[in-house]
């Protein structure tokens, strides 16, 4: 049975993410760690954060001249932007929309009323007397009518009534198609009456219609569209570009003796020189900011990355990494590279935010790295006293750093990542400088610092990464890439001592990796696990069919129970070898689960045939004594392992045979319950099967068979050993043998 996929991308978990009895203490531990992180972050950011502050308010008289002592700074003016948006909003007109249903209902009501008149007319009703007809008509029609009016319409001919109805419908349609608003209902009646007066109706008919219209309760059809009006207003407001104000270095912000304006206060705030309470409130605000971002980060982890949240090691690694880089940024910000204030101020472009971005992307998770980069960008603004350009540069460089870690295959390529970071920094610095109308000299210094940022970030990441990997035992992409290198001692030993197993493992890796890409699983993890999944066969390689010669199978001379013990032991021995080689636990888990609890059916059947009483042969003694796949990645290794072995045995198989083989394997694994414990869906199974067929079709392309080749040469007789734990494939192997025998006949050569 295949279950609905869990939305979380967690793998290799045999236990619930949130154990019921330990949620509270573990949750409090996380809260304490994150709270300590927020306090330490605030403490680091608070170092040297306070410049000379102005405390005057709008309307007060400036007591002294105040100049911008920082660098040239461009900031978004909230006052200017709000004024521009208000002007744009005032020019937006209300939007009305005509509701066609109102006219349709109105015309239907007219038809209904005239049908009532027709049913009560002298032409169609001879049962009621005149008084009863008039009374019924007054109750059915709106308006006030004299007896004479009612008698006239009751005695009118069919053509006269038809003409009256059509003229009324035309008049109503003409008015309503122009649109009738709530305030125009009385005018709409007058307009309908005016149109009727201009029609060639007789006096009695016109009089009746005017009385009828006068009694109607009209409904507006030109209705105020609140949503469209709101959207138009929002669009007009959003179309207004943010108003930016540039404060030049040395520019006078306040003049002694002049009244302070709101615009001047805004400029002072932008350059970090204004505060109503300069003593303690900035530190309180700083603590609020760090607590807020820490809370958001904690909630993000709790809801979207629970695997990381409920691992103390992951939370600690996150906090240590961010604090370490934050401390480096704070230290670098104090360095004075030049006596020129404009040059020295560019130190903000050198803060290595990309370092923390790359470290978190490699050590934990890319989405978390993006989240942390955004937070760090805000912290850079704090370090640089609110200058947005430095924060945006940190954001662009950090995101470029994360993207540069996507296809790394060795640590040295982190140096190449510095190029992408430098380019992103330089692009933003150059664009911002042009936008702020800075001099080319100032922009040039900024570009130089941005390029240096890329190199510094990569160097720091290379230097810090090994220490964090070792201290926290983290399986990074870099570690997996190192393990996937075919020069690894275990793989080289496998190639030399068990070449058949080695080739099989490489092909399984190709299969599983392709399928992992198709369903969005961890392709690199799957590929590495596939390479090492049969490493335990190094203990006794000759007992496995891929390492045997033709017609040389030692299991023919062994008891089935001994064969089962030898075959199943390769999983346990492989796990022991990997643990001894200090492999990541995630890889070991996949290796341990790659056979699940599958049945070695060929030995089970053999034991039944040899036993005096087949009922004494217990099936559980012929199953792998391990866990079923607990993750999609483990399921991929299991399926790829048996599929590759089975299809490889069909050396001259055509496309149909391959498809039947793969489908039979998948069906057999599901019927045997091997996929019950992993979050894999039927959609996943379909995509995996399609991916396998694409790869296998390329591996097993058709070739001409020579007459001397026989069905036995195709390896079909060995298929049973490869599929011995898959009941769905036993019948298929017979069909495959017949097909391959037919293919090898001289007539087909």
ABEGO torsion letter per residue (X at the ends): XBBBBBABBBBGBABBABBAAAAAAAAAAAAAAAAAAAAAAAAAAABGABBBBBABBBGBBBABBBBBABBBBBBBBAAAAAAAAAAAAAABBBBBBBBAAAAAAAAAAAAAAAAAAAAABAAABAABBAAAAAAAAAAABBEBBBAAAAAAAAABBAAAAAAAAAAAAAAAAAAAAAEBBAAAAAAAAAAAAAAAAABABBAAAAAAAAAAAAABBBBBABBBBAAAAAAAAAAAAAABBBBBBBBBBGBBABBBGBBBBAAAAAAAAAAGABBABAAAAAAAAAAAAAAAAAAAAAAAAAAABAAAAABAAAAAAAAAAAAAAAAAAAAAAABBABABAAAAAAAAAABBAAAAAAAAAAABBAAAAAAAAAAAAAAAAAAAGGBAAAAAAAAAAAAAAAAAAAABABAAAAAAAAAAAAAAAAAAAAAAAAAAGBBAAAAAAAAAAAAAAAAAAAAAAAAAAAAAAAAAGBBBAAAAAAAABAABAAAAAAAAABAAAAAAAAAAAAAAAAAAAAAGBBAAAAAAAAAAAAAAAAABAAABAAABBBGBBAAAABBAAAAAAAAAAAAAAAAAAAAAAGBBAAAAAAAAAAAEABBBAAAAAAAAAABABAAABBAAAABBBBBBBABAAAAAAAAAAAAAAAAAABAABBAAAAAAAAAAAAAAAAAAGAAAABBBBAAAAAAAAAAAAAAAAAABBBBBBBAABBAAAAGAAAAAAAAAABAAAAAAAAAAAAAAAAAABAAAX
